[in-house]
Amino acid sequence: MTTLGGGSTVLHRPGTVGEAVASLAAEASAGRQVRLLAGGTDLVPALRAAVRGPAAIVALRRVLELRVRGASADTLTVGAGVTYADLEGWSLAPGLAATSRTVGSAQIRNCGTVGGALGSANPRGDLLTFLSAADAEVLLATAGGNRSTGIADYLRTGPDPGELVTAVRMARPSGPQTYLKIGGRQAAFPAVVSCALLVDRVRERVCCAVGGVATGPWRVATAERGVRDEVDWVTGTAPAAVARRFGQLVAEALRGAPPLPEDPRHPAEYRVHAGGVLAARAFARCLGAVPGAGRSG
Ligand SMILES: Cc1cc2nc3c(=O)[nH]c(=O)nc-3n(C[C@H](O)[C@H](O)[C@H](O)COP(=O)(O)OP(=O)(O)OC[C@H]3O[C@@H](n4cnc5c(N)ncnc54)[C@H](O)[C@@H]3O)c2cc1C
């Protein structure tokens, strides 16, 4: 244990998840405010801007068990300490890799982690949009034990006090996946609007989430169901007209979602429209829709 800021902040540097949650529990039971520190890309600027820092910080850099990613026959598991740079070339997870490549600059991707994205829970966070489309499960640990919860529940409630995200788990891809993003200058701004789309050829479904329009990543379940029967699941293709219809259905679904606060540079109607355009493009990219085909419908 060390002290920072002239002794006002205690720094814990655990080597295991057990030690990390024990530090969280000890600080909480002493009534002191404690924050987890992973890559620091969100937390450090926030602490610099704050008048007072937390009483204690638990730095996760030495917890090597959080930095592991792996695959079983059915699932992929990604530790909370895995960075975007670790994921951007991962051939087993093309959607996660594509998402990671769109984040920030090389410096941000080298430091920013999966656990930090879940801890910040920015409604426009790129990874959260992808994990929502993937129906990911979030694994959490406390001094009292472990639990897991779906990404949608996690984003609704956040972690309990004293809880640490240890990993996320999702099904192994069984079809093409993509992630498309409209943003400002890369490396400096979060996504304006983004879209993650995964094709599941085993369960014969399309899974899609849009970020930057609603108060969190928004699953467009009615649009997903609306095109399911129009995909040729044997070849994994669909006519271009279906991609266009999917985009329209996504825009309709987004109009019913609770909107983010109004942003004069990107009005709500622009973001809804952009969400539909990205979804149509993602669908065409994953299901081989040929522009011009199927126009008669
Ligand atoms: C210049 C810049 C550009 C950026 N560009 C993008 C972008 O394009 N897309 C994007 O999505 N994000 C972007 N970000 C945001 C940021 O990089 C991501 O949110 C990143 O994933 C945060 O991870 P971290 O490891 O740095 O988290 P930290 O800053 O260390 O922590 C963030 C929060 O998560 C908590 N936390 C950390 N680890 C855990 C854990 N294991 N369990 C529970 N809580 C935890 C911390 O207490 C803190 O509240 C950008 C940030 C900057 C500064």
The ligand as an ORCA input file, in Angstrom:
! r2SCAN-3c Opt
* xyz 0 1
  C      -8.711     10.683    -25.854
  C      -9.709      9.585    -25.532
  C     -10.347      8.927    -26.587
  C     -11.281      7.929    -26.303
  N     -11.895      7.317    -27.355
  C     -12.836      6.383    -27.098
  C     -13.515      5.747    -28.188
  O     -13.267      6.020    -29.368
  N     -14.467      4.830    -27.866
  C     -14.762      4.495    -26.575
  O     -15.647      3.645    -26.361
  N     -14.106      5.045    -25.539
  C     -13.161      5.982    -25.769
  N     -12.514      6.572    -24.720
  C     -12.880      6.191    -23.337
  C     -11.967      5.110    -22.683
  O     -10.768      4.922    -23.347
  C     -12.701      3.766    -22.533
  O     -13.910      3.912    -21.814
  C     -11.819      2.709    -21.822
  O     -12.384      1.428    -22.064
  C     -11.704      2.908    -20.306
  O     -10.853      1.883    -19.823
  P      -9.691      2.166    -18.740
  O      -9.034      0.860    -18.513
  O      -8.826      3.279    -19.180
  O     -10.584      2.590    -17.497
  P     -10.211      3.509    -16.239
  O     -10.101      4.936    -16.671
  O      -9.095      2.941    -15.467
  O     -11.557      3.309    -15.393
  C     -12.783      3.774    -15.892
  C     -13.884      3.473    -14.846
  O     -14.079      2.067    -14.727
  C     -13.855      1.643    -13.389
  N     -13.220      0.320    -13.507
  C     -12.011      0.038    -14.031
  N     -11.806     -1.299    -14.039
  C     -12.922     -1.858    -13.517
  C     -13.323     -3.218    -13.250
  N     -12.529     -4.269    -13.544
  N     -14.537     -3.428    -12.689
  C     -15.370     -2.379    -12.404
  N     -15.044     -1.085    -12.616
  C     -13.828     -0.834    -13.175
  C     -12.994      2.728    -12.764
  O     -13.151      2.789    -11.369
  C     -13.548      3.965    -13.449
  O     -14.740      4.383    -12.825
  C     -11.562      7.561    -24.963
  C     -10.897      8.216    -23.909
  C      -9.974      9.208    -24.184
  C      -9.277      9.898    -23.040
*
